[in-house]
Amino acid sequence: MWYFWIKALHVLFVMGWVAAVFYLPRILVNLAEVKAAGEPAAVSARLELMGRRLYRFGHIMFGLSVICGLLLWQGWRMTASLPPVVGQAHWIHAKLGLVAVLFVYYIFTGRRLKKHASKGLPSALQLRLANELPVFLVLGVLYLVMARPF
């Protein structure tokens, strides 16, 4: 019974984190467009505030998903009520590698948000193209989790 609760919480927290991963670059695109259009400073300040709050929320969701994921992966060593889900399969290592790349991307976008006032931002088109990377990484993670190819 605990396994399903932990799994449900893990999926919930991952969904929250991935929402932040997808939306934070979009806030950067909006900031670049606001700067280029010469909008009032209040609009830019509101977007910056939204970005900082979303970045903090994403970190919390990531931390909670890591805790639940570790319980799912290694929890059987602590209690007999959790089954050994992964066993000898190595798909988990590829999944964790993609998650690590996704987390580095998230940190990179967060730092870009923090430094945009002093260093500026790339064009909105460049930011839109960079915004597509997490879609492919999440697609790879989903494939590995569902297909468990190796």
Buried (B, 14 or more C-beta within 10 A) or exposed (E): EEBEEBBEBBEBBBEBBBBBBEBBBBBBBBBBBBBEEEBEEEBBEEBBEBBBEBBEBBBEBBEBBBBBBEBBBEBBEEEEEBEEBBEEEEBBEBBBEBBEBBBEBBEEBBEBBBEBEEEEBBEBEEBBEBBEBBEEBBEBBEBBEEEEEE
